Amino acid sequence: VQAHFASHGLDNIDHHCLTTQQFARSAVRQEMGEIGILLVDGYHSEEQARFDHEVFAPLLGGGGYALFHDSVREREATIYGADNPYRHTVLRYMDALRRDPAWEVLTLPFGGGL
């Protein structure tokens, strides 16, 4: 990961090969400062999107943004095999955020959404 980003001239990437659940309990997460952009792009379920967002939302600065991938429609995915399909349900979490006056939710309907 370091070499990949270095090949693009980026040397400020810290990669942690952990699930969000593992990272949330880590010392690194406890020591994190303010972030400006949060990209939620994980298991694509309503529950996981909520978890990912709630772990990092307190770190978003006043002008921070949270971006959610695969968030404009529900669909079935077979990335784990045709015999192990699951539904992308991030849209359900987006609907919940739309009802929360603390959040302004914009839909960018490119591909699966961002």
C-alpha positions in Angstrom: 0.0 0.0 0.0 2.8 2.4 0.9 4.6 1.7 -2.4 1.4 2.2 -4.4 0.7 5.6 -3.0 4.3 6.6 -3.1 4.3 5.9 -6.8 1.7 8.7 -7.1 3.8 11.1 -5.0 1.9 10.6 -1.8 3.8 9.9 1.4 1.2 10.7 4.0 -0.8 7.5 3.9 -1.2 5.4 7.0 -2.7 2.0 6.1 -4.2 -0.2 8.8 -5.4 -3.7 7.6 -8.3 -4.0 10.1 -12.0 -4.1 10.1 -13.7 -0.9 11.3 -14.7 -2.8 14.4 -11.1 -3.7 15.1 -9.8 -0.2 14.2 -12.4 1.4 16.5 -10.9 -0.3 19.5 -7.3 0.5 18.5 -4.9 3.0 20.1 -4.5 4.6 16.7 -8.2 5.4 16.4 -8.2 6.8 20.0 -5.4 9.2 19.1 -6.8 10.4 15.8 -7.4 14.1 15.4 -9.8 15.9 13.2 -10.6 14.6 9.7 -11.9 16.5 6.7 -13.3 13.6 4.6 -14.7 10.3 5.5 -15.3 7.7 2.8 -17.6 4.9 3.9 -17.1 2.0 1.4 -17.2 -1.3 3.2 -19.6 -4.2 3.3 -22.4 -2.1 1.8 -25.0 -2.9 4.4 -27.1 -0.4 6.3 -25.7 -1.7 9.6 -22.1 -1.5 8.5 -22.5 2.0 7.0 -24.0 3.2 10.2 -21.2 1.7 12.3 -18.5 3.1 10.1 -20.1 6.5 10.1 -20.8 6.6 13.8 -17.1 5.6 14.6 -15.7 8.5 12.6 -18.4 11.2 12.5 -17.2 12.7 15.8 -13.9 13.4 14.2 -15.3 15.3 11.2 -14.4 19.0 11.4 -17.0 21.8 11.0 -16.5 21.7 7.2 -16.0 18.0 7.0 -17.7 15.6 4.5 -18.9 12.0 4.8 -19.1 10.2 1.5 -21.0 6.9 1.1 -20.4 4.5 -1.7 -23.2 2.3 -3.2 -25.8 4.5 -1.6 -28.4 5.4 -4.2 -30.2 2.1 -4.7 -30.5 -1.3 -3.3 -29.1 -4.1 -5.3 -27.9 -7.7 -5.0 -24.2 -8.3 -5.1 -22.4 -11.6 -5.8 -18.8 -10.4 -5.1 -18.5 -13.3 -2.6 -19.8 -15.8 -5.1 -23.1 -16.5 -6.8 -24.0 -18.9 -4.0 -23.4 -16.2 -1.4 -25.3 -13.1 -2.5 -26.1 -10.1 -0.3 -28.0 -6.9 -0.7 -26.5 -3.4 -0.8 -28.7 -1.6 1.7 -26.7 1.6 2.4 -29.6 3.6 0.9 -31.6 2.8 4.1 -29.0 4.5 6.2 -29.0 7.5 3.9 -32.8 7.7 4.4 -32.3 7.7 8.1 -29.7 10.5 7.8 -32.1 12.5 5.7 -34.5 12.5 8.6 -31.8 13.8 11.0 -31.6 17.6 11.0 -27.9 17.4 11.9 -27.1 16.1 8.5 -27.5 17.5 5.0 -27.6 14.6 2.5 -26.9 15.1 -1.1 -27.2 12.3 -3.7 -24.6 12.1 -6.4 -26.1 9.4 -8.7 -22.8 8.3 -10.4 -22.7 4.5 -10.8 -23.6 3.1 -7.4 -23.6 6.5 -5.9 -21.3 8.5 -3.8 
